[in-house]
Amino acid sequence: MFNKHIPALDGLRGFATIWVVLSHLDQAGLPKPLPGQTGEYGVFLFFILSGFLMGHLYLPQEFTATNLIKYGAARSSRIVPIYYLTIIFLVSMSFLIGKDFVYFMNIHDFIRHMAFFGNKYVYWSIGPEVQFYVVFIGIWYLYRTLTTNMVAVFPIAILAVAMIIFLQPFFPGTLVFSKFSIFAAGVIMAGIVAHLPSASGLSQVKSIWIAQITAISILIALTFTPFWREPILNPYAIPKDISFNAIYGDFRWIILMAIMLLILAIETPVSRIIFASRVARLSGTYSFSIYLLHVPVMTGAHNIANSLGWSVFGATLLALASVAAIGPLCSTLIEKPAQSWFRMKMIALGTHMVEIKSKALPA
């Protein structure tokens, strides 16, 4: 069995964030160093990581009211406070600057994003993530029920999953069911990891080292070698609706990313050096703040560099340095304190509701 926390996954999340940031430099008016749809690959990695982490952290736990309260508090506090503050900030800036603001949002956009059904910019991906947290409650319940009543539950569960996957292309891109196979693949990989031999026993297996080096090489190749990647791995045109990109339903990508995630989740000297180093883990820790704010920050840095007469290269360096600075700053001063406060309030609310319900039941 593995420990609950897998350090390498922090670094992998940070790597996905770097993919997204570099692929969005052009949105800030700067040269885009990464080809193709590298940013979409980063979002894909976020989704499958979420599925894995939910399965890894919660499926082993009993499905009880107490655990459900802790789950809801942890998941909602992870997203809601800093996300809502970001959307409010963007709408405020949109009213102050107008349509020239890089991430302009009107009232309609504001309502949709606050309800987790928005489709603008990078924020479209937050909706499916939060919706998956809700859907996962059902997965958790069915999984725990399967352990005691498999004959009754298994056929229904399998049929439901098959129907969702079959209908996946027909769901709007901002709904979790349009990305369900990605999240589900992550949950399945977590189940496999839970049944592997002890981490200490696997860490010295040389074939796993080789597999991890191969997986890391694939990630690097996907980043820097467009001449073979685009026609072979991603033959689709980029759709106008960024939330409904064809790669999110491509089972080749799902299988590839799921297997690489499974391999990299095993703690070895290779994974510790590459993805579990202090720098890599910190990039994962600050990834959500960076993800939410990187384009407005880079745009502001570019405007400052232009006013100072800097070269494009200098402006790019300033933009990236600003993102690297704002991530830890926002995470430390806003995201983490707001997360702790919100989590505490949610636990208190959930506990109070359970107490009221228990008192209302007849003795």
C-alpha positions as CSV (number, residue, x, y, z in Angstrom):
1,M,0.0,0.0,0.0
2,F,1.1,3.5,-0.7
3,N,1.2,6.5,1.7
4,K,-1.7,8.8,1.2
5,H,0.5,11.6,-0.1
6,I,2.4,10.9,-3.3
7,P,5.0,13.7,-3.6
8,A,5.7,13.1,-7.3
9,L,2.1,14.1,-8.2
10,D,2.8,17.6,-6.8
11,G,5.5,18.0,-9.3
12,L,3.4,16.5,-12.1
13,R,0.8,19.1,-11.4
14,G,3.4,21.8,-11.5
15,F,4.6,20.4,-14.9
16,A,1.0,20.6,-16.2
17,T,0.9,24.2,-15.0
18,I,4.1,25.1,-16.9
19,W,2.5,23.6,-20.0
20,V,-0.5,25.8,-19.6
21,V,1.4,29.0,-18.8
22,L,3.9,28.7,-21.7
23,S,1.1,27.9,-24.2
24,H,-0.8,31.1,-23.2
25,L,2.1,33.6,-23.7
26,D,0.5,34.5,-27.0
27,Q,-2.7,35.6,-25.2
28,A,-0.5,38.2,-23.5
29,G,0.8,39.4,-26.8
30,L,4.1,37.5,-26.5
31,P,5.7,34.8,-28.6
32,K,4.4,31.3,-27.9
33,P,7.3,28.9,-27.4
34,L,5.3,25.7,-27.3
35,P,3.5,24.3,-30.4
36,G,0.1,23.0,-31.0
37,Q,-2.3,22.3,-28.1
38,T,0.2,21.9,-25.3
39,G,-2.1,23.9,-22.9
40,E,-4.9,21.4,-23.6
41,Y,-2.6,18.6,-22.6
42,G,-1.9,20.4,-19.3
43,V,-5.7,20.6,-18.6
44,F,-6.0,17.0,-19.6
45,L,-3.3,16.1,-17.0
46,F,-5.1,18.2,-14.4
47,F,-8.3,16.2,-14.9
48,I,-6.8,12.8,-14.8
49,L,-4.8,13.8,-11.7
50,S,-8.0,14.9,-10.0
51,G,-9.6,11.5,-10.7
52,F,-6.6,9.7,-9.4
53,L,-6.3,11.8,-6.2
54,M,-10.0,11.4,-5.4
55,G,-9.8,7.7,-5.7
56,H,-6.5,7.5,-3.9
57,L,-7.6,9.6,-0.9
58,Y,-11.2,8.7,-0.4
59,L,-12.2,5.3,-1.9
60,P,-10.3,3.4,1.0
61,Q,-12.4,5.4,3.5
62,E,-15.8,4.3,4.7
63,F,-18.7,6.2,3.2
64,T,-20.0,7.9,6.4
65,A,-21.6,11.2,7.2
66,T,-18.4,12.4,9.0
67,N,-16.1,11.4,6.1
68,L,-18.6,13.0,3.6
69,I,-18.5,16.3,5.5
70,K,-14.7,16.2,5.6
71,Y,-14.6,15.4,1.8
72,G,-17.1,18.2,1.0
73,A,-15.2,20.7,3.1
74,A,-11.8,19.8,1.7
75,R,-12.9,19.8,-2.0
76,S,-15.0,23.0,-1.8
77,S,-12.3,24.9,0.1
78,R,-9.7,23.9,-2.4
79,I,-11.6,25.6,-5.3
80,V,-14.3,28.0,-4.2
81,P,-12.6,30.8,-2.3
82,I,-9.8,31.7,-4.6
83,Y,-11.8,30.9,-7.7
84,Y,-14.7,33.2,-6.7
85,L,-12.3,35.9,-5.7
86,T,-10.6,35.6,-9.1
87,I,-13.9,35.8,-11.1
88,I,-15.0,38.9,-9.0
89,F,-11.6,40.5,-9.7
90,L,-11.9,39.8,-13.5
91,V,-15.4,41.2,-13.7
92,S,-14.4,44.3,-11.7
93,M,-11.4,44.8,-14.1
94,S,-13.7,44.3,-17.1
95,F,-15.9,47.1,-15.9
96,L,-13.0,49.4,-15.2
97,I,-11.0,48.8,-18.4
98,G,-13.7,47.6,-20.8
99,K,-13.4,45.1,-23.6
100,D,-9.7,45.8,-24.0
101,F,-9.1,43.8,-20.8
102,V,-7.5,40.5,-21.7
103,Y,-9.9,38.4,-19.8
104,F,-13.0,40.5,-20.3
105,M,-16.2,39.2,-18.6
106,N,-19.7,40.6,-18.6
107,I,-22.5,39.9,-16.2
108,H,-23.7,36.8,-18.2
109,D,-20.2,35.4,-18.0
110,F,-20.0,36.2,-14.3
111,I,-23.2,34.3,-13.5
112,R,-22.2,31.3,-15.6
113,H,-18.7,31.0,-14.0
114,M,-20.0,31.5,-10.5
115,A,-22.4,28.6,-11.1
116,F,-19.4,26.5,-12.5
117,F,-20.8,26.3,-16.0
118,G,-18.7,29.0,-17.6
119,N,-16.9,28.6,-20.9
120,K,-14.5,31.5,-21.1
121,Y,-10.7,31.3,-21.1
122,V,-9.0,28.8,-18.8
123,Y,-11.9,29.0,-16.3
124,W,-14.1,26.7,-18.3
125,S,-12.1,23.8,-16.8
126,I,-13.1,24.6,-13.2
127,G,-16.7,23.6,-13.9
128,P,-16.1,20.0,-14.9
129,E,-13.6,19.7,-12.0
130,V,-16.2,20.9,-9.4
131,Q,-18.9,18.8,-11.0
132,F,-16.7,15.8,-10.8
133,Y,-16.4,16.3,-7.0
134,V,-20.2,15.9,-6.8
135,V,-20.3,12.9,-9.1
136,F,-17.5,11.3,-7.2
137,I,-19.7,11.1,-4.1
138,G,-21.8,8.6,-6.1
139,I,-18.7,6.7,-7.2
140,W,-17.5,6.5,-3.7
141,Y,-20.9,5.2,-2.4
142,L,-21.1,2.6,-5.2
143,Y,-17.5,1.5,-4.5
144,R,-18.1,1.0,-0.8
145,T,-21.4,-0.8,-1.5
146,L,-19.7,-3.1,-4.0
147,T,-17.5,-4.4,-1.2
148,T,-20.6,-5.7,0.6
149,N,-23.2,-6.3,-2.1
150,M,-21.3,-6.7,-5.4
151,V,-23.9,-8.9,-7.1
152,A,-26.7,-6.3,-6.8
153,V,-24.6,-3.2,-7.5
154,F,-22.0,-4.2,-10.1
155,P,-24.2,-4.6,-13.1
156,I,-26.0,-1.3,-12.5
157,A,-22.7,0.5,-12.0
158,I,-21.1,-0.9,-15.1
159,L,-24.1,-0.1,-17.2
160,A,-24.2,3.5,-15.9
161,V,-20.5,4.0,-16.7
162,A,-20.9,2.5,-20.2
163,M,-23.9,4.8,-21.0
164,I,-22.1,7.9,-19.8
165,I,-19.0,7.1,-21.9
166,F,-21.1,6.3,-24.9
167,L,-23.0,9.5,-24.6
168,Q,-19.9,11.6,-23.8
169,P,-19.6,13.3,-27.2
170,F,-23.2,14.6,-26.9
171,F,-22.7,16.5,-23.6
172,P,-21.7,20.2,-23.6
173,G,-18.0,20.7,-23.1
174,T,-18.5,22.4,-19.8
175,L,-20.3,19.4,-18.2
176,V,-18.3,16.8,-16.4
177,F,-19.8,14.0,-18.4
178,S,-18.1,15.2,-21.5
179,K,-14.8,14.5,-19.7
180,F,-16.0,11.6,-17.6
181,S,-13.7,9.0,-19.2
182,I,-10.6,11.1,-18.2
183,F,-11.6,11.4,-14.5
184,A,-12.7,7.8,-14.5
185,A,-9.3,6.7,-15.8
186,G,-7.6,8.5,-12.9
187,V,-9.9,6.8,-10.4
188,I,-9.1,3.4,-11.9
189,M,-5.4,4.0,-11.8
190,A,-5.8,4.9,-8.1
191,G,-7.5,1.6,-7.5
192,I,-4.6,-0.2,-9.3
193,V,-2.0,1.6,-7.2
194,A,-3.8,0.7,-4.0
195,H,-3.3,-3.0,-4.8
196,L,0.3,-2.8,-5.8
197,P,3.0,-4.2,-3.5
198,S,4.6,-1.8,-0.9
199,A,6.2,1.3,-2.3
200,S,9.5,0.3,-0.7
201,G,9.6,-2.9,-2.6
202,L,8.9,-1.4,-5.9
203,S,11.2,1.6,-5.6
204,Q,14.3,-0.5,-6.4
205,V,12.8,-2.4,-9.4
206,K,15.0,-1.2,-12.4
207,S,12.3,-1.9,-15.0
208,I,10.0,0.7,-13.2
209,W,12.9,3.2,-13.4
210,I,13.1,2.6,-17.1
211,A,9.4,3.0,-17.5
212,Q,9.5,6.3,-15.6
213,I,12.3,7.6,-17.7
214,T,10.3,6.6,-20.8
215,A,7.2,8.4,-19.5
216,I,9.2,11.5,-18.7
217,S,10.7,11.4,-22.2
218,I,7.3,11.2,-23.7
219,L,6.2,14.3,-21.8
220,I,9.3,16.2,-23.0
221,A,8.6,14.9,-26.6
222,L,5.0,16.1,-26.4
223,T,6.3,19.5,-25.4
224,F,9.0,20.2,-28.0
225,T,8.5,18.0,-31.1
226,P,5.5,19.2,-33.1
227,F,6.6,17.9,-36.5
228,W,5.5,14.3,-35.7
229,R,3.1,14.9,-32.8
230,E,0.4,17.0,-34.5
231,P,-0.5,14.7,-37.4
232,I,-0.1,11.4,-35.4
233,L,-1.3,12.1,-31.9
234,N,-3.6,15.0,-32.5
235,P,-5.1,15.1,-36.0
236,Y,-8.1,17.3,-35.0
237,A,-8.7,20.9,-35.8
238,I,-8.9,23.2,-32.9
239,P,-12.6,23.9,-32.2
240,K,-14.1,27.3,-31.4
241,D,-15.4,26.0,-28.1
242,I,-12.2,25.4,-26.1
243,S,-14.1,23.3,-23.6
244,F,-15.0,20.7,-26.3
245,N,-11.6,20.0,-27.7
246,A,-11.5,16.6,-29.5
247,I,-8.5,15.3,-27.5
248,Y,-10.6,15.2,-24.3
249,G,-12.6,12.3,-25.8
250,D,-9.7,10.6,-27.5
251,F,-9.1,7.2,-25.8
252,R,-5.5,7.0,-27.1
253,W,-4.7,10.1,-25.0
254,I,-6.7,8.7,-22.0
255,I,-4.8,5.4,-22.1
256,L,-1.4,7.1,-22.6
257,M,-1.9,9.6,-19.8
258,A,-3.4,7.1,-17.4
259,I,-0.5,4.6,-17.8
260,M,2.1,7.4,-17.4
261,L,0.3,8.6,-14.3
262,L,0.3,5.0,-12.9
263,I,4.0,4.6,-13.6
264,L,5.0,8.0,-12.2
265,A,2.9,7.5,-9.0
266,I,5.4,4.8,-7.9
267,E,8.1,6.3,-5.7
268,T,11.6,5.6,-7.0
269,P,14.8,7.6,-7.2
270,V,13.8,8.7,-10.7
271,S,10.4,10.2,-9.6
272,R,12.0,11.7,-6.5
273,I,14.6,13.6,-8.5
274,I,12.3,14.8,-11.3
275,F,8.9,15.3,-9.8
276,A,9.3,15.1,-6.0
277,S,12.1,17.7,-5.7
278,R,11.5,20.7,-3.6
279,V,11.2,23.1,-6.6
280,A,8.9,20.7,-8.5
281,R,6.6,20.2,-5.5
282,L,6.4,23.9,-4.8
283,S,5.4,24.5,-8.4
284,G,2.5,22.1,-7.7
285,T,1.6,23.8,-4.4
286,Y,1.3,27.1,-6.1
287,S,-0.2,25.7,-9.3
288,F,-3.9,26.8,-8.8
289,S,-3.1,30.4,-8.1
290,I,-0.8,30.5,-11.1
291,Y,-3.4,28.8,-13.3
292,L,-6.1,31.3,-12.4
293,L,-4.0,34.5,-12.8
294,H,-1.2,33.8,-15.3
295,V,-2.6,35.5,-18.3
296,P,-3.7,38.8,-16.7
297,V,-0.4,38.9,-14.9
298,M,1.6,38.3,-18.0
299,T,-0.4,40.8,-19.9
300,G,0.3,43.5,-17.2
301,A,4.0,42.6,-17.3
302,H,4.1,42.9,-21.1
303,N,2.4,46.3,-20.9
304,I,5.0,47.5,-18.4
305,A,7.8,46.2,-20.5
306,N,6.5,48.0,-23.5
307,S,6.2,51.3,-21.6
308,L,9.9,50.9,-20.7
309,G,10.9,50.1,-24.2
310,W,12.1,46.6,-23.5
311,S,12.7,44.0,-26.2
312,V,10.3,41.1,-26.7
313,F,12.7,38.8,-25.0
314,G,12.9,41.0,-22.0
315,A,9.1,41.4,-21.9
316,T,8.8,37.6,-22.0
317,L,11.3,37.1,-19.1
318,L,9.4,39.8,-17.1
319,A,6.1,38.1,-17.8
320,L,7.3,34.7,-16.7
321,A,9.1,36.1,-13.6
322,S,5.9,37.9,-12.6
323,V,3.9,34.7,-12.8
324,A,6.6,32.9,-10.8
325,A,6.3,35.6,-8.1
326,I,2.5,36.0,-8.1
327,G,1.9,32.3,-7.6
328,P,3.6,32.0,-4.2
329,L,2.4,35.4,-3.2
330,C,-1.3,34.8,-4.0
331,S,-1.2,31.3,-2.6
332,T,0.4,32.3,0.7
333,L,-1.5,35.5,1.4
334,I,-4.9,34.7,-0.1
335,E,-5.5,31.2,-1.3
336,K,-4.3,29.2,1.7
337,P,-5.8,31.5,4.4
338,A,-9.1,31.6,2.6
339,Q,-9.0,27.8,2.1
340,S,-8.4,27.2,5.8
341,W,-11.2,29.6,6.8
342,F,-13.7,28.2,4.3
343,R,-12.9,24.6,5.2
344,M,-13.4,25.3,8.9
345,K,-16.8,26.9,8.2
346,M,-17.9,24.1,5.9
347,I,-17.0,21.4,8.5
348,A,-18.9,23.4,11.2
349,L,-21.9,23.8,8.9
350,G,-21.9,20.1,7.9
351,T,-21.6,19.0,11.5
352,H,-24.4,21.3,12.6
353,M,-26.7,19.9,9.9
354,V,-26.0,16.3,10.9
355,E,-26.8,17.2,14.5
356,I,-30.1,18.8,13.5
357,K,-31.0,15.7,11.4
358,S,-30.1,13.3,14.3
359,K,-32.2,15.3,16.7
360,A,-35.2,15.3,14.3
361,L,-35.1,11.5,14.1
362,P,-37.5,9.6,16.4
363,A,-35.9,8.0,19.4
